[in-house]
Amino acid sequence: LGPAVNTEGAEYAGFLTADNARLFFTSEREGNLGGSSTDFDEDFYEATLNPDSSWAPARNLGPPINTELNEGVGCIS
């Protein structure tokens, strides 16, 4: 999905909304709310599909969804 979504950290458990316009996923990356400077906790992220079919830069969903603890795999229905 390119650098807008992928980092050197782990990104996984992605799922698209029914209209395929938003991607939600879990990531262990620098800048997450918990963890240390070398061991990042899991946070939930969202990326939106641009009109040119590229992905906008992923954004951390932040509090209250993300906390200083690990947030694992999510599901939206």
PLY file of the C-alpha trace (Angstrom):
ply
format ascii 1.0
element vertex 77
property float x
property float y
property float z
element edge 76
property int vertex1
property int vertex2
end_header
0.00 0.00 0.00
3.03 2.23 -0.04
4.59 4.63 2.47
1.27 6.30 3.32
0.29 3.14 5.20
3.37 0.94 5.57
6.26 1.68 7.93
9.26 -0.26 9.22
6.96 -1.42 12.05
4.34 -4.14 11.83
1.02 -3.28 10.16
-1.58 -6.04 10.22
-5.23 -7.08 10.59
-6.41 -4.52 8.07
-10.03 -4.33 7.02
-11.90 -2.12 4.57
-15.24 -0.45 5.08
-18.09 -1.69 2.87
-17.49 1.11 0.34
-13.73 0.31 0.21
-12.97 3.96 0.98
-11.46 3.56 4.47
-8.87 1.14 5.76
-8.55 0.38 9.46
-5.56 -1.58 10.77
-3.34 -2.25 13.75
0.22 -0.96 13.78
3.30 -1.15 15.98
5.10 2.01 14.89
7.00 4.95 16.23
4.65 7.58 17.61
2.16 5.16 19.18
0.75 6.08 22.57
2.46 3.32 24.58
5.66 1.34 24.64
9.27 2.42 24.71
11.54 4.10 22.22
12.37 0.72 20.65
9.32 -1.47 21.47
6.10 0.17 20.30
2.67 -0.87 21.54
-0.17 -1.59 19.12
-2.52 1.26 18.13
-5.42 1.47 15.69
-4.96 3.51 12.51
-7.16 4.69 9.66
-6.31 5.58 6.05
-8.71 6.93 3.44
-8.69 6.29 -0.28
-7.92 9.34 -2.42
-9.80 10.02 -5.69
-6.69 8.87 -7.62
-6.87 5.46 -5.85
-3.80 6.16 -3.68
-4.05 6.04 0.12
-3.88 9.21 2.21
-1.34 9.07 5.06
-2.60 6.85 7.86
-3.63 8.57 11.07
-3.57 7.26 14.61
-7.15 7.13 15.96
-5.92 8.54 19.27
-7.72 8.58 22.62
-10.14 7.32 23.77
-9.82 4.48 21.22
-6.05 4.13 21.62
-4.52 4.05 25.08
-1.05 3.60 26.58
-1.71 -0.16 26.40
-1.88 -2.47 23.39
-4.93 -2.28 21.16
-5.04 -5.46 19.13
-7.26 -6.46 16.25
-10.39 -4.38 15.67
-13.70 -4.98 13.94
-16.35 -2.59 12.70
-19.78 -3.68 11.53
0 1
1 2
2 3
3 4
4 5
5 6
6 7
7 8
8 9
9 10
10 11
11 12
12 13
13 14
14 15
15 16
16 17
17 18
18 19
19 20
20 21
21 22
22 23
23 24
24 25
25 26
26 27
27 28
28 29
29 30
30 31
31 32
32 33
33 34
34 35
35 36
36 37
37 38
38 39
39 40
40 41
41 42
42 43
43 44
44 45
45 46
46 47
47 48
48 49
49 50
50 51
51 52
52 53
53 54
54 55
55 56
56 57
57 58
58 59
59 60
60 61
61 62
62 63
63 64
64 65
65 66
66 67
67 68
68 69
69 70
70 71
71 72
72 73
73 74
74 75
75 76
